[in-house]
């Protein structure tokens, strides 16, 4: 019997005679920068900064006044929950240094440190039709004339 415990290839092989050569690929050709190549086509979506209501998620105007409210749910937009510095884990739930806790966080306040939260989002929607009536709506209305 053989002194090797296992007989499969690779286990305790002493020789490397049956191995493949290390460089089986052909060498790469150098790239000449003087030869023009096709430009890369960028197929990226557009991005935009948007302000969303913290309660309902409706996209609102960028300019937030002290008496501005959400167009959909009516929550005050000049409030702590709409601010960039709002952090539930921080002291007084604000990253800025404030002397006292502002309560309630979703109520309107006159904080001088207020900066509206804007987020960068992909613009995934299509552009609306330039005509006052879309072609599908017009075709539907034409059925009943």
Secondary structure, 3 states (H helix, E strand, C coil): CCCCCCCCCCCCCCCCCCCCCCCCCCCCCCCCCCCCCCCCCCCCCCEEEEEECCCCCCEECCCCCCCCECCCCCCECCEHHHECCECCCCHHHECCCCCCCCCCCCCECCCCCCCECCEEEECCCCCCCCCCCCHHHHHHHHHCC
